[in-house]
Amino acid sequence: MQLEFFDIPSPCVEVCQSNEKGYCLGCMRTREERKEWVHLDNDTKQKVIKRCIQRKKRQKNKENPKAIEVAKTLPEQQVEQPSLLDEPKKITLSDDKALDFGDFEL
């Protein structure tokens, strides 16, 4: 448990409308969590905020299912890592004007 010197502020963003599940569209708290916020201790407030973050992520994934599909395909793709025994590739800069060292001081 972390020592708290200051009270945890409300996550309210002043968009006080509920969705079909009863979560606030602004902060994603339930009605009960909003109503009891001033009476909660700091540990419980932190847990509520973590739950709100999870709810926000789930809502975002529900709105954008394509992002979930892309995330599912990424682990299957095998990216071949170069061997440490291979000779390193030489990097050449084609345009010296692209380098701007005017801000650097020695």
Buried (B, 14 or more C-beta within 10 A) or exposed (E): EEEEEEEBEBBEEEEEEEEEEEBBEBBBBBEEBBEEBEEBEBEBBBEBBEBBEEBEEEBEEEEEEEEEEEEEEEEEEEEEEEEEEEEEEEEEEEEEEEEEEEEEEE
